[in-house]
């Protein structure tokens, strides 16, 4: 039997997954969702929206090193990892992280 989800329900699942820190596969198993359907939702959510910062991210901070190197942006993730990149790379990095 195929279950139809409203746009609101799909978005709730995507938001809950981002906040959970779980892999897509594990989240889908826990919520009895088809992984291919979940990827479809994720793809279409990204087409509809510009780069969004998942609510699970800790706010980014801009760091100016003392040795006068290029400014960098550091994203601190909830799992304790951090990602450092140049400000011009931030959009691409955020897109890549949203696919994880």
C-alpha positions as CSV (number, residue, x, y, z in Angstrom):
1,X,0.0,0.0,0.0
2,X,1.4,3.4,-1.0
3,X,1.2,6.2,1.5
4,X,0.8,9.7,0.2
5,X,2.4,12.5,2.2
6,X,1.4,16.1,2.1
7,X,4.1,18.8,1.4
8,X,3.9,19.7,5.1
9,X,4.4,16.1,6.2
10,X,7.4,15.7,3.8
11,X,8.9,18.9,5.1
12,X,8.4,17.8,8.7
13,X,10.3,14.5,7.9
14,X,13.1,16.4,6.2
15,X,13.4,18.8,9.1
16,X,13.3,16.0,11.7
17,X,16.0,14.1,9.8
18,X,18.3,17.2,9.7
19,X,17.9,17.7,13.4
20,X,18.3,14.0,14.3
21,X,21.9,13.7,13.2
22,X,21.0,10.3,11.7
23,X,22.0,9.1,8.3
24,X,19.2,9.2,5.7
25,X,19.1,5.4,5.6
26,X,18.8,5.0,9.4
27,X,16.1,7.8,9.6
28,X,14.1,6.1,6.9
29,X,14.3,2.7,8.6
30,X,13.2,4.2,11.9
31,X,10.2,5.9,10.3
32,X,9.3,3.2,7.8
33,X,10.0,5.5,4.8
34,X,11.2,4.3,1.4
35,X,14.8,5.6,1.0
36,X,14.3,6.4,-2.8
37,X,11.2,8.4,-1.9
38,X,13.1,10.3,0.8
39,X,15.9,11.2,-1.7
40,X,13.2,12.4,-4.1
41,X,11.7,14.7,-1.4
42,X,15.2,16.0,-0.6
43,X,16.0,16.7,-4.3
44,X,12.8,18.5,-4.8
45,X,13.1,20.5,-1.6
46,X,16.5,21.7,-2.8
47,X,15.1,22.7,-6.2
48,X,12.4,24.8,-4.5
49,X,14.6,26.6,-2.1
50,X,17.9,28.4,-2.2
51,X,20.6,27.1,0.1
52,X,19.2,26.7,3.6
53,X,21.0,26.2,6.8
54,X,19.7,23.1,8.5
55,X,18.6,24.0,12.0
56,X,21.0,21.4,13.4
57,X,23.9,23.7,12.5
58,X,25.5,25.8,15.1
59,X,25.9,29.4,13.8
60,X,28.9,30.0,11.6
61,X,31.7,32.3,12.7
62,X,34.2,34.2,10.6
63,X,37.8,33.8,11.7
64,X,40.6,36.2,10.8
65,X,43.8,34.5,11.5
66,X,46.6,36.5,13.1
67,X,49.1,35.6,10.4
68,X,47.1,37.6,7.8
69,X,46.0,34.6,5.8
70,X,42.7,34.7,4.0
71,X,39.6,35.0,6.2
72,X,37.8,31.7,6.6
73,X,34.3,30.6,7.8
74,X,34.0,27.7,10.3
75,X,30.8,25.7,10.5
76,X,30.6,23.7,13.7
77,X,28.4,20.7,13.3
78,X,26.3,19.1,16.1
79,X,28.5,15.9,16.0
80,X,31.5,17.9,17.1
81,X,33.1,18.1,13.6
82,X,33.8,21.5,12.0
83,X,34.2,22.5,8.4
84,X,36.4,25.5,7.5
85,X,36.2,27.1,4.0
86,X,36.7,30.4,2.3
87,X,33.6,32.7,2.2
88,X,33.3,32.3,-1.5
89,X,33.1,28.5,-1.1
90,X,30.4,28.6,1.6
91,X,27.4,28.1,-0.7
92,X,28.9,25.0,-2.3
93,X,29.9,23.6,1.1
94,X,26.4,24.2,2.5
95,X,24.9,22.4,-0.5
96,X,27.2,19.5,-0.1
97,X,26.5,19.2,3.7
98,X,22.8,19.3,3.1
99,X,23.1,16.1,1.0
100,X,24.8,14.2,3.9
